[in-house]
């Protein structure tokens, strides 16, 4: 998998986590620690995306 494709996949997963977090916030039976874990995973993905963006030239990112 190329760096660009990997970056796109990480962005997709980051967006999916954002949707999961929003759904969990709306749902009254959501566990606070489960939401915190989703946020932690999202932050880790964000950090990895930032590292990859530094390696991939801007014009190749779609």
N, C-alpha and C positions, 0 to 999 in steps of 0.2 A: 504494500500500500504506500502510495506516495505521501509526502508530508502534507500536500494540499488536501488530498482525500482524507487523511487522518484528521486534519484540522476541521474539515467539513463534518465528519462524523462526531467529533467532540462537541462542536457547536450544536449539532442535532440533539445529542444527549443532554447538553446543558439546557436547551430549550424544553426538552421533555421533563427534566427535573423541575424547572420553573413551573410548568403546568401542574405537576404533582404537588408541589408546595402550595400553589394557589387553591387547588382542590381540597387539600388537607386543611388549609386555614378556614375554608368555608364550612367544612364538615364538623359539626359539634363534637363528634365522638373521636376525633383525631387525638392521638397521644402527643403531647408536647415534645417528648424525647424523639419521637419518630420524625416530626417536622424538623427538629434540630439536626438530626442525622441527614435528612435530605438536603438541608442548607449546607452542611459540611461537605457533602459530596459535590454539590454545585460549586462551592468555592474551590475545591480541589480541581475540578474541571476548568474553572475560569483561570486558575493559575497555569495549568497545562496549556490552555489555549494561548495565553499571553506568551509563554515560552516559545511555542511553535510559531506564532506570528512574528516573533523576532527573527526566526530562521527562514521564513518563507517571504520572498519579495511580495510587496503589496499588490502588484498588478496580477499575480497569479491566483489570488484569493477571490473566489466567486461567491 
